[in-house]
Amino acid sequence: MTFDEKLEELFQDVLRARDTYEAWWTLKSDKVRPTYVGTMNHYLGYFRIAIHSHFVAMIMALCRLYDTHKEALSIPRLVVSLQSEPGISKSIMQNVKESVAAVESSILKIKLLRDKVFGHRDRSHTYERAFEEAGLTGNEVENLIDKTLQIINALLKARNKGTYEFEHYTELDLLKLLRDLSSAQGRST
């Protein structure tokens, strides 16, 4: 796999992380939930597992992006290969390394959740204990995802591949779905 192909794969992973974050956060947010809580409760079997599934998928996508295993396709492993990659200046390499180091505390929190409750199940940790120990916030996850896109964009730009911004189709489509369900529920009662 070429460097550019690896970079494209990682870009797709950060998009997946952002989409699952948007779905999870939209369903949990204080801006959306009060408006649609009745509809969500009406379809509780679905929404309960959807919220959980989006969160777990987000955690797993972020862990993949920062996996340090030597066989992993990840940002840290890509950083290791930067030195032998033509067209990547030392200043870009340094900026990418500093950017990865700047998100290390958030990555450790994400990995703790994966290791204790989602990817593996540590019998000595309850969900509550793992979440309390991690101390991860929704805003911190959003910041990590945004910083990850900045890292990918710096490398894409260095390769003359352009840069990207997140489009918020997941949030917009989910809000439309909730409005439609709410409207349909109102007509059926």
N, C-alpha and C positions, 0 to 999 in steps of 0.2 A: 504494500500500500504506500503510495507516495505521501509526502508531507501535506500537499494540498488536499488529497483525499482524506487524510486523517483530520485535517482542519475542518473540512466540510462535515465529517461525521460528528465532531465535537460541537460544531455550530448547530446541527440538528438536535443534539442532546440538550443544549442550552435552550433551544426553542421548546422542547418537550418539558423541560423543567419549568419554564415560564408558563406554558399553557396549563400544566397541572397546578401550579401555584395560583394562577388566576381563577381556575375553577374552584379550588379549595377555599381561597380567600373570599371570593364572591359569595359562596354559600355560608361562610362563617361571619362575614363582616357585619358590623353594627349598622351599616348604611343599607344593606340589602335584607338581611334576615328579618327584621321587624315587619317589613312590608309583606314578605312572602312566607312567614312562619306558618300560617294556616295552611297554605298550599303544600309546603314542605311536610307538615305533619300529616296531611291527607295522604301523601305518598311516602310516608315515613320509611317503609321498608327499602325503598330505593334511595332516598336522600341520605339516610344514615350511612349506608355502605358507600355511596358516591363520595361523600365528604371524606370518609376514612381512606378510600381507594385513591383519591386524588392526592391526599397528603402523603401516603406511602409511595406512590409513584414519583412524586416530587422529591422525596428524600432519596429514593433509589437513583433517580437521574442525577441528582447533585453528587451523590457518592461516586457514581460512575465517572463523572467529570473530574473528580479529584482523587481517584484511586491511585495509589502509589506502587501497586504491585508491578513488577518489572515487565509483565506481559500485557498490562492494561493499555487500552487506548484512552488516554486521559491527558488533561492539561499538564500535570507534573511530568509525565513521561514525555510529552511533546517538548516541554521546556528543556529536558535533558538532551533532546536531539537538535535543539536550536543551534548549537555551536557548529554543527557540521552542515547546516542548511545554508546554501547560498542565498544572498539577498536579504538576510536578516541582520541588521546592524547590531553592534554591541549595545547601543543605547536602547534599542527595542528589547533586546534580550534582558537587559537590566531592569527595564520598566516592567516587563512581564513577570520576572522573578519577584520584584518588589510587590506587584499587584497580587500575586499568589500568596506571598507571605502576609499581606495585609488582611486576607480573608481567612487565615489559618484558624483563628478562634471559632469562627462560624462553621468551618468545615469540621472541626473536632466535635462540635455540638451535633451536627448532622450525623456524623459517623457514630457517635454515642447512641443516638436513637436507632440507627440501623443495626448496630451491633447488639444492643440490649433488648430491642423489642420487635424489629421488623425483619431484618435479614437473618438474624439468629434470635433465639429466645433465651435470654439469661434468666434462669429460674429465681435468681436472687433479686431480680428487679421487677417491680410492678410497673405498669404503664406510668402511673402517677410518679413513682420514684424516678424513673428514667427521664420523664419530661421535666421534673423539678431539677434534677441534676444537670440536665442539658441547659435549661434556662433559655431556650430558643424562642424568639418572638417572630411573629409574622413579618414585621418590618425588617428584621435582621435577615430573614430568608429572601425577601424582596431585594434588599441591598446586595446580598451574595449573588443573586441571579443577575442583577444589573452589572455588578463588577465583573462577573464571569463573561458577560457579553462584551464588556469593554476589553477584556483580555483577548477574546476571540477576534474582536474588531481590529485591535492593534496588529495582530498577526495577519489577518486578511488584508489589511491596508498595506502592510509590508510586502505582501505578495501581489499587490495590485489587483485584489479581488473585490474591492469596494468595502463598504461597511453596512451594517444593518441596524435598524431600530425595531423594537418589538411592536407588533400590531396587536391590538387587544380584541381580536375576533372571538376568542374564547369567552371573555367576560361579556362582550356584547351579545353573543349567541346565547349564553346562559341566561342573561337577563331577559332576552326575548322569549326563551323557553319558559321561564318562570311567569312572565306576563301572560303567555298563551295558556299555560296550565291554570293559572289563577282565574283567567277569564272563563275558560271551559268549566272549571269547577263551579264558578258562580252561576253559570247557565244551567248546570245539572242539578242544582239544589232547589 
